[in-house]
Amino acid sequence: MSDDKSPPQGVEPRHGLRMLLRNPISLAGLALGVVSLANIFLFFLIDAIAAKPSPYIGILAYMVSPAFLILGLVLVLAGLLLERRKKVAPTAFYPRIDLNDPAQRSAVISFLAFLLVFVMVSAAGSYKAYEFTDSVQFCGQLCHTVMNPEFTAYQLSPHARVGCVECHVGSGATWYVKSKLSGARQVYAATFNTFPRPIPTPVHNLRPAQETCEQCHWPKKFYGAQLKVFTHYSGDEKNTIRQIRLLIKTGGGDPATGAPEGIHWHMNISNKIDYVAADEKHQVIPYIRVQDVQGRVTEYYAKDSTLTKDQIAKAARHRMDCVDCHNRPTHVYISPDQAVDQSLQARRLDVSLPFLKQQAVTVLTGTYATTDAAMQGIANGLHSFYESKYPDVAKAKQLEIRNAVEEVQQIFRRTTFPEMKLNWQTHPNNLGHFYYSGCFRCHDGQHVSADGKVVGKDCNECHTVLSQAEGGMNVAAAQTANFQHPVDLGDLTQVTCSDCHSGGVGP
């Protein structure tokens, strides 16, 4: 029996390193791995030293480059396996490890050291990638077209320093896993351009407000009333200012701070309120069930409901919480009417320009296919109005008109997004009742119980008028205890603000 271990005739002995260098697939994988490692180091360095790194740096450093590194290693392994399938001497492919050999011992130690460093770096990179997917930059800036409206509104909101995951995910492993599975579907939709325009609301998989909002807004500390001053400008030549000072009866829902009263009487600490919605956005409510502190139950049915009692009994019920009224706490798209009022009050628009309120709202509510088209349309609309109707003003106040054009364009960019088919009318805001049904979804005088109780529509239930002024002159004082509408509409309980006030041109 021969001890000759030379390869059979026609079979070439091949060693691992030689196979790696001679195989094009392995060489490509090796090159890809080296480039990926260099990119990971470079992007990590930029992310570490830059004051405000781009959101793309994070995804390149902790997600894209590591993925290419793994791909390179897979190609190296694939190339070696393919090479092994050729005519290779059986004893030449597998290395012989002899730790007594100084060269082999050094090679093994080097390999183990590299493996240890690689695992540690991979673990740190994986954690950084996980952390990055929870960041505001990943949620809001990564997909410009999809999330541009939400991210723009978020930056202008009172919650601009609260991370997206604080509200959309919250704490807890179960909710986190659910959010990531939902996020994977969203990433797929964004990648293959299958996402809806606009993004639909409400978000049905949000956690209850008690587990998110109430971590900061402590309900037990809500009580008393708040002073609110509403400032509006008319669409007349002088842009006449109108102000209403109201005492908002915020109240509280915790018996420990006093009797539950005011708007926050609805809060779940003191009362349990369930309702049935007839539409996806919860704007039509045919049924309300109220259980007070003593456990007494009162059911209200809308007289004008199209649903029968049997249909209501079978419908899904919703437990009322903070977001039923505060349904746009962060992503608020204010109307042109309100946005122009705010700019006039902040003096970013010159109130001396005739009909500025009217014309600004008019150009903001125009139909534009793209944002760029809107920018041009706004500029042309305002310039042409003053040049044709007020040529003297157009010459004397060129700077004021130019500033007005820029401000109105900025308002459009903050509130209207043609590419996503979204504007201030897309998502109703239930806080209040001026431009949307809001409070009047229930407080409409139409919801009646079996014993004749009515969910009232009396203005003084929620707020008290302290004073009203128009053009600097008082038109109502606290003694009247009633809101004085600029136009006599008769019994205000028979109409709703949003019947006329759409947030756009008019009424």
C-alpha positions in Angstrom: 0.0 0.0 0.0 1.6 3.2 -1.1 2.1 6.2 1.2 2.3 8.6 -1.8 -0.1 11.5 -1.2 0.6 13.3 -4.4 -2.5 14.2 -6.4 -3.8 11.8 -9.1 -2.6 12.3 -12.7 -4.4 15.2 -14.2 -5.4 16.7 -10.9 -3.8 19.9 -9.9 -3.2 20.6 -6.2 -4.8 23.9 -5.1 -4.4 25.6 -1.8 -6.9 28.0 -0.2 -5.1 31.2 -0.7 -4.2 30.3 -4.3 -7.9 29.4 -4.9 -8.9 32.7 -3.5 -6.6 34.7 -5.7 -7.3 32.8 -8.9 -11.1 32.8 -8.6 -12.8 35.9 -10.1 -15.9 35.6 -7.9 -13.8 35.5 -4.7 -11.6 38.3 -5.9 -14.7 40.5 -6.6 -16.1 39.7 -3.1 -12.7 40.5 -1.5 -12.6 43.8 -3.3 -16.2 44.6 -2.3 -15.4 43.8 1.3 -12.3 46.0 1.4 -14.2 48.9 -0.1 -17.1 48.4 2.3 -14.8 48.4 5.3 -13.2 51.7 4.1 -16.6 53.2 3.6 -17.8 52.1 7.0 -14.8 53.8 8.6 -15.3 57.0 6.5 -19.0 57.3 7.1 -18.6 56.5 10.8 -15.9 59.3 11.1 -18.2 61.8 9.4 -21.1 60.9 11.6 -18.9 61.2 14.7 -17.4 64.6 14.0 -20.1 66.4 12.0 -22.3 68.8 13.9 -25.5 68.0 11.9 -24.7 65.0 9.7 -27.1 64.1 6.9 -29.6 61.3 7.6 -28.0 59.5 4.6 -24.7 59.2 6.5 -26.3 57.1 9.2 -28.0 54.7 6.8 -24.8 54.4 4.7 -22.6 53.8 7.7 -24.7 51.4 9.7 -27.0 49.7 7.1 -25.9 50.0 3.5 -22.1 49.6 3.8 -22.4 46.6 6.3 -24.8 44.9 3.9 -22.2 45.2 1.1 -19.5 43.9 3.4 -21.6 40.8 4.2 -22.3 40.4 0.4 -18.6 40.5 -0.2 -17.9 37.8 2.3 -20.6 35.7 0.8 -19.1 36.1 -2.7 -15.7 35.0 -1.3 -17.2 31.9 0.2 -19.2 31.2 -3.0 -16.1 31.5 -5.1 -14.2 29.1 -2.9 -17.0 26.5 -3.0 -17.3 26.8 -6.8 -13.5 26.3 -7.1 -13.6 23.3 -4.9 -16.0 21.6 -7.3 -13.4 21.5 -9.9 -10.7 18.7 -10.1 -9.0 19.4 -6.9 -6.8 17.0 -4.9 -8.8 15.9 -1.8 -5.9 16.6 0.6 -5.1 20.0 -0.9 -8.3 21.9 -0.2 -8.5 21.6 3.6 -5.6 23.3 5.5 -3.6 21.3 8.0 -3.4 23.2 11.3 -0.3 22.5 13.5 -0.1 24.9 16.4 3.5 23.7 17.0 4.4 25.4 13.8 5.2 29.1 14.7 3.9 30.3 11.3 0.6 28.5 11.6 0.2 29.5 15.2 0.7 33.1 14.3 -1.8 32.8 11.4 -4.4 31.2 13.7 -3.9 33.9 16.4 -4.2 36.7 13.8 -7.4 35.1 12.4 -9.0 34.8 15.8 -8.1 38.4 16.7 -9.6 39.6 13.4 -12.7 37.5 14.1 -13.1 39.0 17.6 -12.7 42.6 16.3 -15.1 41.9 13.5 -17.8 40.5 15.8 -17.4 43.4 18.2 -17.6 46.0 15.4 -20.5 44.2 13.9 -22.4 44.2 17.3 -21.7 47.9 17.7 -22.7 48.7 14.2 -25.9 46.6 14.5 -26.9 48.5 17.7 -26.1 51.8 16.0 -28.3 50.8 13.0 -31.1 49.9 15.4 -30.7 53.2 17.1 -30.7 55.0 13.8 -33.9 53.4 12.7 -35.6 55.0 15.8 -34.3 58.5 14.9 -36.2 61.4 13.6 -33.9 61.6 10.6 -34.7 58.1 9.6 -38.4 58.5 10.0 -38.8 62.0 8.5 -35.9 62.7 6.1 -34.9 59.5 4.5 -37.9 59.4 2.1 -38.3 63.0 1.0 -41.5 62.6 -1.0 -43.4 60.3 1.3 -42.7 61.9 4.6 -42.1 65.5 3.6 -45.5 66.7 4.7 -45.4 64.9 8.1 -41.8 66.0 8.8 -42.5 69.6 7.8 -45.5 69.8 10.1 -43.5 68.0 12.9 -40.8 70.6 12.8 -43.3 73.4 13.3 -45.2 71.7 16.0 -45.0 72.0 19.8 -43.6 68.4 19.8 -40.7 69.1 17.5 -38.2 68.0 20.2 -40.1 64.7 20.9 -38.9 61.7 18.9 -41.3 60.1 16.5 -41.0 56.8 18.3 -42.1 58.3 21.6 -45.6 58.6 20.2 -45.8 56.1 17.4 -44.1 53.3 19.3 -43.6 54.0 23.0 -41.9 51.5 25.3 -42.4 47.8 25.4 -41.1 44.9 23.3 -44.5 43.9 21.9 -45.3 47.3 20.5 -41.8 47.7 19.3 -41.9 44.5 17.2 -45.3 45.5 15.8 -44.0 48.9 14.8 -41.0 47.4 13.1 -43.1 44.9 11.1 -45.3 47.8 10.1 -42.2 49.9 9.2 -40.9 47.1 7.0 -44.1 47.3 4.9 -43.7 51.0 4.7 -40.1 50.8 3.6 -41.2 48.3 0.9 -44.0 50.7 -0.3 -41.6 53.6 -0.4 -38.9 51.6 -2.3 -41.3 50.4 -5.0 -43.5 53.6 -5.1 -46.7 51.8 -4.0 -47.5 54.1 -1.1 -50.8 56.0 -1.1 -51.1 59.7 -1.7 -51.8 61.2 0.8 -50.8 58.9 3.6 -54.1 57.9 5.3 -55.1 58.7 8.8 -56.0 57.9 11.6 -53.2 55.5 12.4 -55.0 52.5 13.9 -52.1 50.8 15.5 -51.1 53.7 17.8 -50.8 52.9 21.5 -53.5 54.3 23.8 -52.9 57.9 24.9 -52.5 56.8 28.5 -49.3 55.0 27.5 -47.8 57.8 25.4 -49.3 61.3 25.7 -49.9 61.0 29.4 -46.3 60.2 30.2 -45.7 64.0 29.8 -49.2 65.5 30.0 -50.3 64.4 33.5 -54.1 64.4 33.6 -54.3 64.7 37.4 -52.9 68.2 37.1 -55.5 69.5 34.7 -58.0 71.9 36.3 -59.2 75.5 36.0 -59.6 77.6 32.9 -57.3 79.2 30.3 -57.3 82.6 28.7 -57.2 82.5 24.9 -57.1 85.4 22.4 -58.2 84.7 18.9 -57.0 87.2 16.2 -58.5 87.3 12.8 -58.1 89.7 9.9 -61.0 90.5 7.5 -60.7 90.2 3.8 -61.5 93.9 3.3 -59.3 96.6 1.9 -57.9 97.6 5.3 -57.4 94.0 6.5 -59.4 94.9 9.5 -58.3 93.2 12.7 -60.9 91.3 14.9 -60.0 89.9 18.3 -62.0 87.7 20.6 -60.9 87.1 24.2 -62.2 83.8 25.6 -62.0 82.0 28.9 -61.6 78.3 27.9 -63.1 76.1 30.6 -60.4 73.4 30.4 -61.4 72.0 33.7 -60.2 68.6 34.9 -61.1 65.0 35.2 -59.6 64.0 38.5 -61.9 64.0 41.5 -58.9 64.6 43.7 -58.5 68.1 42.4 -62.2 69.0 42.6 -65.4 68.0 40.9 -64.9 66.8 37.3 -65.9 69.7 35.0 -65.1 71.6 31.9 -63.7 70.2 28.7 -61.6 67.6 30.4 -64.7 66.2 32.0 -64.5 63.8 29.1 -61.2 62.3 30.4 -61.2 58.7 31.4 -60.1 59.3 35.0 -63.6 60.4 36.0 -65.8 59.1 33.2 -65.9 56.3 30.6 -67.1 57.4 27.2 -67.5 55.0 24.3 -68.8 55.9 20.8 -69.5 54.4 17.4 -68.1 56.1 14.3 -69.8 55.7 10.9 -66.7 56.7 9.0 -63.0 55.9 8.9 -61.9 59.4 10.2 -64.5 59.4 13.1 -66.2 62.5 11.9 -69.7 61.1 12.0 -70.7 59.7 15.4 -74.2 58.2 15.6 -74.0 56.8 19.1 -72.4 57.8 22.4 -72.4 55.8 25.7 -71.4 57.6 28.9 -70.7 55.9 32.2 -70.1 58.4 35.1 -68.2 58.0 38.3 -71.2 56.4 40.1 -71.5 53.8 37.3 -74.7 55.3 35.8 -74.9 54.7 32.0 -76.6 57.0 29.5 -76.8 56.2 25.8 -77.3 58.9 23.2 -78.4 58.3 19.6 -78.1 60.8 16.8 -81.6 61.7 15.5 -80.2 62.2 12.0 -78.2 59.0 11.9 -78.5 56.7 8.8 -77.6 53.7 11.0 -80.3 51.6 12.7 -79.9 50.6 16.4 -79.2 47.1 15.3 -76.4 48.3 13.1 -75.0 50.4 15.9 -75.1 47.5 18.3 -73.0 45.4 15.9 -70.5 48.2 15.1 -67.1 48.5 16.7 -67.0 50.8 19.7 -64.1 53.2 20.5 -63.0 54.2 23.9 -62.7 58.0 24.0 -59.3 59.3 25.0 -57.1 62.4 24.4 -56.5 61.8 20.6 -60.2 61.9 19.9 -60.1 65.7 20.3 -56.3 66.2 20.1 -56.1 64.1 16.9 -53.5 66.3 15.2 -51.1 67.0 18.1 -48.0 67.2 15.9 -48.7 66.9 12.2 -50.9 70.0 11.9 -51.6 71.5 8.5 -53.2 74.9 9.3 -55.5 76.5 6.8 -54.5 79.4 4.6 -56.9 81.7 6.5 -55.3 80.9 9.8 -51.7 80.9 8.4 -52.1 84.4 6.9 -53.7 85.7 10.1 -50.6 84.5 12.0 -48.2 86.1 9.5 -50.1 89.4 9.7 -50.1 89.3 13.5 -46.4 88.5 13.5 -45.8 91.4 11.1 -44.2 89.1 8.5 -46.9 90.5 6.2 -47.5 94.3 5.9 -51.1 95.0 7.0 -51.0 98.3 5.1 -51.1 96.5 1.7 -54.8 96.7 0.6 -56.7 93.4 0.4 -53.6 91.5 1.4 -55.5 89.0 3.5 -58.0 88.3 0.7 -55.4 88.0 -2.0 -53.0 85.9 0.0 -55.7 83.4 0.8 -56.8 83.4 -2.8 -53.4 82.5 -4.3 -52.8 79.9 -1.5 -56.0 78.1 -2.4 -55.3 78.0 -6.1 -55.0 74.6 -7.9 -51.3 73.8 -8.6 -49.9 70.5 -10.0 -46.5 70.9 -8.3 -44.9 73.0 -5.6 -42.8 74.8 -8.2 -45.9 75.7 -10.2 -47.4 77.1 -6.9 -44.4 79.3 -6.3 -44.7 80.8 -9.7 -48.5 81.2 -9.4 -48.3 82.9 -6.1 -45.7 85.4 -7.3 -47.7 86.1 -10.5 -51.0 86.4 -8.7 -49.9 88.9 -6.0 -47.8 91.1 -8.4 -50.5 91.2 -11.0 -53.2 92.2 -8.5 -51.3 95.2 -7.2 -50.0 96.3 -10.6 -53.5 96.2 -12.1 -55.6 97.4 -9.1 -53.2 99.5 -7.1 -50.4 100.7 -9.5 -49.3 103.5 -7.1 -49.0 101.0 -4.3 -47.1 98.6 -6.6 -44.5 101.3 -7.2 -44.3 102.7 -3.7 -44.2 99.4 -1.8 -42.2 97.1 -4.1 -40.2 95.8 -1.1 -43.3 95.1 1.0 -44.9 93.2 -1.9 -41.8 91.2 -2.6 -41.6 90.3 1.1 -45.3 89.3 1.0 -44.7 87.0 -2.0 -41.9 85.3 -0.2 -43.9 84.9 3.0 -47.0 83.5 1.2 -44.7 81.1 -0.7 -43.3 79.9 2.6 -46.9 79.4 4.0 -47.7 77.2 1.0 -44.6 75.1 1.5 -45.6 74.5 5.1 -49.2 73.7 4.6 -49.8 72.3 1.1 -48.0 69.5 -0.7 -49.3 68.9 -4.3 -47.0 65.9 -4.9 -48.6 64.1 -2.0 -52.1 65.4 -2.8 -52.3 66.9 0.7 -53.5 70.2 2.1 -55.2 71.6 5.2 -58.5 69.9 4.2 -57.1 66.4 4.0 -57.0 65.6 7.7 -59.7 67.2 9.9 -58.5 68.7 13.1 -60.9 68.0 15.9 -59.5 70.5 18.4 -62.1 73.2 18.4 -64.9 73.6 15.8 -64.0 76.6 13.6 -62.9 75.0 10.3 -64.0 71.4 11.1 -66.8 69.7 12.9 -64.6 68.9 15.9 -66.6 69.3 19.1 -69.9 69.5 17.1 -69.5 65.8 16.1 -71.2 65.1 19.4 -72.3 68.6 20.7 -74.7 69.2 17.9 -78.0 69.1 19.7 -78.9 66.0 17.7 -77.7 63.3 20.2 -80.6 62.4 22.5 -81.0 59.8 25.2 -84.1 57.7 25.9 -85.2 59.9 28.8 -84.8 63.1 26.7 -81.3 64.3 27.7 -79.5 66.1 24.9 -75.8 66.6 24.2 -76.0 70.4 24.2 -74.6 73.0 21.9 -74.5 75.9 24.3 -71.3 78.0 23.7 -71.0 78.9 27.4 -70.6 75.2 28.3 -67.0 75.3 27.2 -66.0 78.9 27.0 -67.0 82.4 28.2 -66.6 85.5 26.0 -64.7 88.2 27.9 -64.6 90.8 25.1 -64.7 91.3 21.4 -63.0 94.0 19.4 -63.1 94.9 15.7 -60.7 97.5 14.2 -59.6 98.4 17.8 -63.2 99.1 18.9 -65.0 96.9 21.4 -68.2 95.3 20.1 -69.0 93.0 23.0 -68.1 92.8 26.7 -68.4 90.1 29.3 -71.8 91.4 30.4 -73.3 90.1 27.1 -72.1 86.6 27.9 -72.7 85.7 24.2 -70.5 85.7 21.1 -71.4 88.5 18.7 -71.0 87.2 15.2 -70.0 90.0 12.6 -73.0 89.0 10.6 -76.4 88.4 12.2 -77.1 84.7 11.8 -79.9 84.5 14.3 -79.7 81.5 16.7 -76.1 80.3 16.5 -77.0 76.9 17.9 -78.8 76.1 14.7 -75.6 76.6 12.6 -72.0 75.3 12.7 -68.9 77.4 12.1 -67.5 75.0 9.5 -70.7 75.4 7.4 -69.2 78.7 6.2 -65.6 78.8 7.4 -63.6 76.4 5.3 -60.2 77.8 6.0 -59.9 79.0 2.4 -61.6 81.8 0.4 -64.7 83.3 2.0 -67.2 83.3 3.5 
